[in-house]
């Protein structure tokens, strides 16, 4: 093994050790994206496992992705930020066939920071829905585009129901499945059902409006 590789492994192992300051440090305020990554690492820790950035992307797709998704670049950016703040530790894992990889674990400080974030009241968020904003001004738009927007929402709702169904099947055999994750999926299923019902009725209403006797064409 070359000297540079030995040095890299040693540096990663040094970073993986919690600092004395971190052991008594107060919980660190988290952004939602940071809490999401820490949460997935905390779940992995329940089984004594670590996660690479790729593993976290796969875990997101199979668990929280239907309501909290993240781009690949964002996951790594968050991991580096969490590492620098002492919330995760990193270790270089050597592999024979594939390239070596970094795997991450949540630290004690990360656990305490995640718990503090979970114990905070959820701040009220402004309601913003670009689909409804466009629809509200639909009389000024191309009717075909209005229909296409609603059909896209209908397709998304049906895709989500299928995704959640597959997650439900996998969850049935997992020993770490919790009632909280089941309740979260029920929200997604209820949302998908609501959007499908609303979109179906909306398309029917638009069709009736456009076929009214004496109505030539909608304003464009």
Secondary structure, DSSP 4 states (H G I P E B T S, - for coil): --HHHHHHHHHHHHHHSPPHHHHHPPPPP--HHHHHHHHHHHHHHHTT--B-HHHHHHHHHHTTTTTS---HHHHHHHHHHHHHTTSEEEEEE--SSSPPEEEEEE-HHHHHHHHHHHHSPPPP-----HHHHHHHTGGGS-HHHHHHHHHHHHHHHHHHHHHHHHHHHHHTT-TT--HHHHHHHHHHHHHHHHHHHHHHHHHHHHHHHHT-TT------
